[in-house]
Amino acid sequence: MSVLLMCLNNPWEGTTLSTYSGHAARDTSCGLIAGDESEVRCVRAQVTISKLDHMVDKLSDAYSRRAAEYIELFGSMSAVHPSDRQLVTTWASGIKGSVIDAGCGPGQWTNFLAELGLPARGTDLVPEFIERGRATYPEVQFTIGSLDALDAVDGSVGGILAWYSLIHHEPSAIAGPLLEFNRALKSDGTLLIGFFEGPVVEEFAHAVAPAYRWSVDDLSGELTAAGFDVVESHVRKTSGQRSQAAIIARRGVAA
Ligand SMILES: C[S@@+](CC[C@H](N)C(=O)[O-])C[C@H]1O[C@@H](n2cnc3c(N)ncnc32)[C@H](O)[C@@H]1O
């Protein structure tokens, strides 16, 4: 039996196959001026960028190695809990404009959103997932990309779905993608995050790469700090399984 199947009762928790420990937002702007303080800052920034690139590469490699298993187990809407399907459907009905499935994995949610009539596109680090999305849903747009640098004009997107895609970000780096989502969303745009929930923020052993569970309060605080107004939250506790949660947040008018 595969390790992933053994983890079915505790989705993506269990055997750790990678030492990846998350990454932060990148700042690739660096004007080098030899011999002054900015050179020191830029060298530090380059070291940081190189470290982050390494971490992102490790995460992408870890998912790539197990992409076929992930697709088989979770790559269709039949694997989705009915209440999650309902939550996303209701959220999507209020979106004005386009939607990005950020960290789309195999693309089942991207296609679901497209079938609801929204201009939907998916983005993910993992080439195997993007290829699978394009092959399975040829009408839907999929691109390889990072949660920390969306391919979207400022204030242009009606909704962003981050369904269990922020779980690998180190807590100290979670502001990166949240600020990036805020940048991309329209002033009334909304964000829906699915995540593993717990009383405190802590790392747990995920089947692909280390991940973090969040309390609703802690993640709500990060959202507020990134310029969002939290609209609603949901927690689902199932015996024998990790607690799962979702938060819907709106880009604040002052953002
Ligand atoms: C647990 S999977 C969830 C996939 C999909 N949302 C689903 O529900 O099946 C986490 C996904 O987030 C993606 N991901 C994690 N960090 C990312 C990042 N920094 N940029 C882009 N994708 C990322 C991974 O490649 C993976 O496909």
The ligand as an ORCA input file, in Angstrom:
! r2SCAN-3c Opt
* xyz 0 1
  C      -2.056     20.304     -0.516
  S      -1.827     20.788     -2.176
  C      -3.426     21.490     -2.567
  C      -3.650     21.527     -4.072
  C      -5.045     21.959     -4.491
  N      -5.374     23.291     -4.029
  C      -6.060     20.941     -4.034
  O      -6.972     21.302     -3.270
  O      -5.954     19.789     -4.442
  C      -0.794     22.231     -2.008
  C      -0.488     22.852     -3.368
  O       0.034     24.145     -3.169
  C       1.093     24.334     -4.089
  N       2.004     25.332     -3.531
  C       2.547     25.356     -2.291
  N       3.336     26.425     -2.149
  C       3.270     27.107     -3.324
  C       3.854     28.305     -3.813
  N       4.679     29.032     -3.054
  N       3.571     28.714     -5.066
  C       2.734     27.986     -5.852
  N       2.152     26.839     -5.462
  C       2.416     26.401     -4.210
  C       1.741     22.957     -4.184
  O       2.525     22.846     -5.347
  C       0.520     22.062     -4.184
  O       0.034     21.839     -5.471
*
